Amino acid sequence: MNFLLLSPDTTISSASPAALFSPGRGLSNAPYPLPASAGISRIRTSWPALARLFLSSSTLDAIDTSPLLTRRAWLGLAWGAFSAASAAALAATGRFMFPNVLNEPPQQFKAGFPNEYGMGVDERWKEKYAIWLVRTPEDIEQHASGFYALISVCTHLGCTPNYLSAENKFKCPCHGSGFRTTGVNFEGPAPRPLERARIVLADDGQILVDKSRKFQRELGQWADPEAFLKA
Ligand code: FES
């Protein structure tokens, strides 16, 4: 086996790498034996000279005996990893420039003219505004004919109930709560009636629903004049 033998008493600044690696130049008192490429047996040099030697890429390739990757490949790999980490950090920073925005529908909307509605539950606003508009000949609270706006959020855990026209009731698919078309709960775990939203007549004669104001029956709020639109 050949070894590269190093000693601190010689410099290589004036010598070519080929001359340094010529067979037979080294002495036997070198403290650090290193594997050398074929044809090189011994070398005497100093540590600064050794450093200069290692800075020369062509020389590096010549003496690199790594069984898996050359130094050049390792360097490329390191730069690649560094670039990827920098790009990820940059992307994470840029993400702060675009915060999550929840685009909720407006709380107020015009629902058309009263004469556009028949008696019973109207579902045209459920998907967009989570509202059932109900027209009744006799409200249980206001004892008059007119409209109320039921909010389609279950008072148990917030699921969206379905209107079952055949049974004339709202049924929650999550845990089975049932509500009458008035909004009053009568089966399942829901602890209280559905809430009603403010409903008034706008200046142009259309029905105006305002979800920012809610009315709860258990608090006596369904008797509020704005919880029901007489018509
Ligand atoms: S969320 Fe409606 S019954 Fe549970």
Residues whose N, C-alpha, C, O or C-beta is under 5 A from the ligand:
A	BS01	FES	C154 H156 L157 G158 C159 C172 C174 H175 G176 S177
